[in-house]
């Protein structure tokens, strides 16, 4: 397997060809979206590739990224999906809402979600929370479920849907971050 070529894209450096690579997370492209915080991207998705002259580079088997959550802000809308997802808190604190239960998480805590486990993370404490997110890429879809607990944090849909476009209709799309979070 050849080494991927890293090139400047947006506000970071990303692989623009297939292959193995090493990149410092602080140098990766970062995006942001209110109220969901920042995401560090390690693959060149279509939005990041737009206007660069490079084709998207997609990880076929495993999605992986970093989330930086401000206190009281959710990582996403409450959902479950066909693939396994795992979340490792690297710094700070958050609350995991899993199947309508709240669980506090702090540095080095791992949340494991088997397929179809409904969940969302919400930043907690006095400082941003940095989370490593990993998820299997499998067929089968996603469901955004109504949750009384997640609704208290602004992280629930009003009606169940399998459409990300419907679930996030009231929010702007992810945009390149103007400034990157401090890691």
Secondary structure, DSSP 8 states (H G I E B T S, - for coil): --B--EEEETTEEEE-SSSB----GGGSEEEEETTTEEEEESSB-HHHHTTTT---B--SSEEEEEEEE-TT-BSS-SEEESS-EEEEEEESEEEEEETTEEEEEETT-EEEE-TT--EEEEEESSS-EEEEEEEE--SS-EEE---HHHHTTT---SS-BS-HHHHTTTS---EE-SS----
